[in-house]
Amino acid sequence: MIPLEYLLRFIEEDTPYGDITSEAVIPDCCCRAVIRAEQNGIIAGIAEASALFSHFGIAVKQKKMDGDTVRSDDVVLSLSGNARAILLVERTALNIIGRMSGIATQTKKFSDIVASVNSRCRIAATRKTAPGLRALDKKAVQLGGGDPHRMSLSDGILIKDNHLALVPLSKAIQAAKAASAYRKIEVEVETPRDALTAAKTGADIILLDNMTPLLVKTTLANLKRAGLRDHVTIELSGGITETTLPEYATLDVDTISMGALTHTVRNFSITLEILPDDH
């Protein structure tokens, strides 16, 4: 569960001095409302939206749980309480559910594509998230069946191209291993030769960046000949799209990480409806 204090920052951003429209127009009364899906997909953000409504005194009934499959017109939350409070939280809650559900739905789609051709391979996210929203984005990836990968630079050692522009590959891996005996060492490479060097030097995870399927096959063949394929985890990343994903997934790889899961988010369509008194 995302901390309430984290979520309340979004409310403060949207209502720094209150909701002046509702305060001017809406009497101090109670009402009922529902939040309804407007498309098919994987719902996410239910726990976070519920926490916000509850914080402002609204009674919440969760009709769907995070990670559930929903269809258009399904009610995901039922609300009752002060009308002004419901309207104050409305847009923030819908934004959270919409973004998280969009990420979860896309992740599930890509995960299903991969699973259909390679049950051993996993889809993973990257750090290409919106600043301030990483916790929500990564949780949404997990709800869609993906791996969150690193939450931050503090979570894992990943030696990338700009590190290698300053320090030679073998030396960088050796320094990383010397710095930590408890963390796996991942290194990003762009050629089959560098992949073999990384494996020989003791990298645990090798990220093949922006390689064509043919180059990936060549890399895997080199590692197998050297007796090193089973000693490393192979991750693919860079330029992989929904169209090319099946071809990459058929290869003998363990993980495919895609920035598109979080940096190109198609918002899930969701709406809040105030119910009539006699409903």
N, C-alpha and C positions, 0 to 999 in steps of 0.2 A: 504493500500500500504506500502510495506517495504521501509524504508528510503534509498535514493540513496547512502548516505555515507556508509551505511552498505554493500550495494552491491559492491561498488567500492573497498572495502577491498579484495574481491575475485579476482578482476582484478589485483590489486597490488601484490597479492600473486603469480598470474600466470605470470605476466610480470613485474618483479621488475626493469628491465633495458630495457624494450621494447621487441618487437617480432623480434629477430635478424634474423630469417629465412625469414620472409616476407620482412623485410627491405632490405635484401641482394638480394632477388630473384624477388620480385614483383615490377613492376614499379608503379609510382604514378598515378594510374588510377582508374576509377569507374567501378562498375559491379553491377549485380543484383544477388540475391540469395533467396532461400526459405528454411524454416525449415519445415521438413515433419515428421509426425508420422510414425513409422514403426510397430505399433501394435495397437490393439483396447484398449480403456480405457478412463479415465478421464484426461483431459489435465490441467496442472497447471504450474505456473511459467511464464505465458505469460506476465503478467504485469511487472515482474521483468526483464525478458530478454529484453522486449521492452524499458524499462527505460535505461538499459545499452547501447543498440545499439544507442538510441537517444542521449545519453550523448556524444557519440563519432561521432555525426553528421550523423548517418545513418537514412534514411527515412524508417519508419516502417509502415506496414499495417497488422493489426491483422485480420487474417482470422478465427480464433477461439478465444473464450474468456475463461478465467479461469473458470473451472468447467464444460465446455462443454464435451459432449461425442464425441470422435473421433474414426475414423477407420484407419486401416493401409493405408498409402499413402496419407492421408489428409494433405494438406498444412495448417500449423498453423500460420506461419508468413511469410510475403513477405518483402524483404529488398532491398534497393538500396543506393549506395553511395560509398565512398572510399574503395577499395578492401582491403587495409592493415587494415583499421579500422574494417571491417567485420571479417577478420581473427583473429584479436587481441581479439575480444569479443567472437568469436565462441565457444570455448570449455567451457568457464565459463557459457555462456548462456545455452548450451546444458546440462551441469552438473546440473544447477538449474532446468531446465524444466524436465530433466530425473528423478531426485530425487523426486521433488515435485509431478510429475505425477504418479510416482510409489506409493507414499504414498496415494495420492488421489484415485487412482484406487483400491488399496487394501482396503482402508477405505470404499469406495462405495460397494465393494463386501461384506464386513462383515456387513455393515449397511443393505444391502438388505437381507442377511441371517436372521438377527435379526428381521427386519420389517415383514418378511414373517410369523413369528410365534408369535411376540409380538410387536404390533404397539406402545405400551407405552415405550418400552425400547430403550435406546440410547447407541451407541458405543462411547467410549471416549478414548483419548490418555493418555499418562503418561508423566513424565519428563525424560523418557528414550530416549533422543534425542542426536544427535551428538553435542558435544560442539561447539558453534558458529553458529549452524544452527537451533536453536530452533524456531526462528521466522518463518523461511521458513517451517519447519516441521509441526508446529502447524497450520499455514495457510493452508497447503496442506490437513491436516485432516479435517478442516472445509469445504474445497472445495469438499471433498469426502462425505460430509454429516455427519461427526462425530463432537463430542464435544471436544474442545481443552484441557479441564480440566485446571489445574493450569499452568500458564506460568512460574512461579518461586516460590520459597519458600516465597516470599513476598505477594503472591496473595491470599493465603487461609490457614486456619489452618487445618492441617492433622496430627493427632497424630498417629505415626507408632510404630512398634515393638521395635525399639531402644529407642524411648522415654519412652515406657512402661517398658523397662529394667531398667530404672532409676527412674521412678515415677509411683506409682500405678495408675491403670486405672481411678477410680473415681476421685482421686485427680487431675490427669492430665486434665480431662474434666472440673472439677470445676475451675481449674486455668486458663484454656483457656477461659472459659465463663467470668471469672472475668477480664481478660485482654482486652476483646473486646466485646462490646455490639452490634456491627454492622456486625460481620462476623459469618458465619455458622461454626459450629464445626464438623469436620469429624474425625472419629477414625477408625483405622484398627484393626480388631479382627480376631481370628482364631478359636474360639469356640462359640457354641450357648450360653453358659453361659455368656461369656464376651459381646456378642452382646446384651443380655438382660440387663446386668449391664449398658452398654453404653447408651441404650435407657432410662433406668430409671434415669440415672444421667443427662440426658438432651442433649445428642449428637443429632445433626441435620441430619447427614449423617453417616451411618455405612457401612464401607467397609469390606465385608466378604472375607478374604484373603486365597487363596489356599484351599477352602472348596470343597468337593465333592458335586454333586447335592443333595445327600441324606442329608448331613449336612446342606445345604442351606434350604431345605424343613423343616428340624427340627427347624432351627433358625426362619424361617418365622412363623411356627406354634406356637412357644413359644411367639413370639411378638404379634401375633393375640390374643392368650389366655390372654395376659396381657393387651390387649387393646392399644398396642403401635405401631402396624404396620403402621397405617395411620399417625403417628406423625414423622416418620423418612423416609429418602430416603435410599434405599438399593442399594449399589454398589457391584459388584463382580469383582474380579481381581485375577491374579495369576494362571499361568499354563493353561489358557483357549486357545484352538487352534481352527482353522477353523473346525476341525472334531467335537469337543465337544461343540462348540458355540451354535448350535441349541438346544441342550438339556438344557443348562443353560438359554438360552433366553426364553424358555417356562415357566420358573418359574416366580413368582410374584416379579420381581426385576425391578429397575428403570434404572440402568446404568451398562454397562459392560465395564471396562477399560482394554485395551490391549497394553502392551509395544511393541508388535510385529508390531503395526502400524508404528512405527518410528525406532525401534532398529534393525529390520530385514527388510531392504528396498530392494526390487527387482527393480532395475532401469528400468524406462520406456525407450524403445528404440526410439530414436529420431535422426535425422540427418540433417545437413545443406548441401545444394547443390548449388554450383555456377552455374548460368544459362549461356548457350552460348549466344553470342552477338545477334544472330538472333532470340532468344526465344521471 
